[in-house]
Amino acid sequence: MERIFHYSQSTMAAMNNLISLTRKPRISRPRSKSMAVAPIGWVAFTLFIFCVSARAQLASTPVMGWNSWNHFGRNVTAADVRAAADAMVSSGMRDAGYLYVNIDDGWQGTRDAEGNIRGNENFPDMKALADYVHSKGLRLGIYSSPGSRTCAGFEGSFGHEEQDARTYAAWGVDYLKYDLCSFRINLAEQADDITPNQRAALQQSGGDPRAVQAVLSRISQTYSLKQIAMMKDAYEKMHRALAATGRPIVYSLCQYGLGDVWQWGASVGGNLWRTGGDIRDNYPSMSAIGFGQLDIARYAGPGHWNDPDMLEIGNGGMSADEYRTHMSLWAILAAPLLAGNDLSRMTPETLAILANRDVIAVDQDALGRQGDRVWASKAEEIWTRPLSDGSVAIGVFNRGVESVTVKLPFSSLGLHGTPIARDLWAGRELGRLQNGYSLTVPRHGVVMLRVTP
């Protein structure tokens, strides 16, 4: 309800001019605890309800799709994006729920004389690209920054927020990832411990990522309340700009969990927000991020999700067991599932992991409750997630380097009697489990169950 109220307020403000031009017949006035609709013209009221409904439905379950960065980096091209869209359809991933085809950093060119952002030589026609993606039954995502430069040094949206939002909407964009990047310069300039020389170095950096990082590494990254307020204002400004276009656009906040973003991300219009640093295609990075998502589950739910970062499955840096751990943990965390591999060159094994319908059903469960850790012993951890049909998803993880046998601790899992279980990776029914049921978990692996009382 908080999300609906948030959007309805901004929509109501946008309706004021239209209301003043319409006749105001006396109509029934629906009321709720969160808002009351004043008597307005039927045209304005209908448009208001349409806008509220469209916004309220955004990211009702965690976003699923693909992002270009993990595999292509700043060298991505429109041809790569079209190939990803094609592969998403031909592989069956679209039918499994993957809908968003997201272009990360590297698409931006220069601005024209009126300040409108354009694609670079690798993206000569963004509208045509969006139309192509839409023709496949998919949605297009794009990337920018509240700073003057993106993390890869391309054009950011600072000072052009409303203009860029209108451009994105005109192109047919459905998703925006908004990365803090060079806005950290703006924040650093307000740091209590910044020296005059450091301030001058930041101003002279021109947004160059390496020059900026060299200065930032010597300045405290514990942000003050003033800096957090600046960050919130920057993200809310783009949210307002997107909302004003009237086009439903999923809004992804990427600022690495700074300032406990999970506590305020929804209030500035975020549908998802990164909870930490960038993932890498190796087990230490993935496991540190995934298993570190403790004590923030209560901030996630329909329309607003904690985002531990994109998937690395299929990029080659981990084993199949480690990738299954990756997919299982993200599903239990109700995390966005954004594949980051080259979809046009997937192995059958990679596709089987990404497109496992049982695991995806856990991630997309309508209850929208994020899971959490309920038991740990040495290198073994058990995470659970309650599901809408009364069942429970259980992930039994082995973070150790040797295969282990784990007995399910029924009392810790809230299980009683002889519940019915399905092994989601084996794809088979296990029947009724007895208290102390034992299972073998490979090194860095997982056994994922769906258990019905």
Secondary structure, 3 states (H helix, E strand, C coil): CHHHHHHHHHHHHHHHHHHHCCCCCCCCCCECCCCECCCCCHHHHHHHHHHHHHHHCCCCCCCEEEECHHHHHHHCCHHHHHHHHHHHHHCCHHHHCCCEEECCCCCEEEECCCCCEEECCCCCCHHHHHHHHHHCCCEEEEEECCCCECCCCCECCCCCHHHHHHHHHHHCCCEEEEECCCHHHHHHCCCCCCCHHHHHHHHHCCCCHHHHHHHHCCCCCCCCHHHHHHHHHHHHHHHHHHHHHCCCCEEEEECCCCCCHHHCCHHHCCCEEECCCCCCCCHHHHHHHHCCCCCCHHHCECCEEEECCCCCCCCCCCCHHHHHHHHHHHHHCCCCEEECCCHHHCCHHHHHHHCCHHHHHHHCCCCCCCCEEEEEECCEEEEEEECCCCCEEEEEEECCCCCEEEECCHHHHCCCCCCEEEECCCCEEEEECCCCCEEEECCCCEEEEEEEC
